Amino acid sequence: MSRLRQGPSAADLQDIPPTSAADWEDAELLVPVDPETWKDFLAFRENRRRSSR
C-alpha cells in the first residue's frame, strides 16, 4: 500500500509524451501497475468493502 501512496517515480514520468487539451477530450486514465501493487490494491479494495458493510 505504501507504494501506491508514493506516487510515480521520475522514471515513470519521463515516458509521458506532451499533450494538449484535445488529447484529453475522450481520454481514459491508464496507470501502469506491477503485479505486486495490483494485488495490494485488490486487497485494499476488498478490505474497504468489508468494513463498509
N, C-alpha and C positions, 0 to 999 in steps of 0.2 A: 504494500500500500504506500510505503514511503516513496517508492519510485514514481508512482503516479503524482504524488504531491510535489515532487521536484520539478516537474515540467520538462520540456525538451532541452536537450543539450545543445551546445554550439554546433556539434556535428550534425544534429538533426535539422537545425535551422539553415545551414549553409546550402542544402539541396533544394530549398524552396525558391522557385523562379519568381521574378517580379510579376505583379498582377495589376489589373485595373478594375474599376467598378463593374465594367461589362463582364469580366470573367466571373464575378460572384453572383450574377443575377439568378442562375439556376444551379448554384454550387451545392455540393454536399461536403460535409466535413469528414475528411479521411485522415485518421491518425494511425501511423504505423506503430504496432504493438507487438512485442515479442511474446512467445507462448507463456512464459512465466508471469509476465504482467497481466496477460489476458486471464489466466487462472485466478490471480489475485483480484481482478476486477469482478469476475463471476462470483467469487466467494463473498466479496463485499456486498454485491447486489443481493445475493441470497440472504445474507445476514440482515440487511436493511428490510427486506420483505418479511422476514420472520419477526423482527422487532416491531414492525408497524401493525401487526395483527393484534 
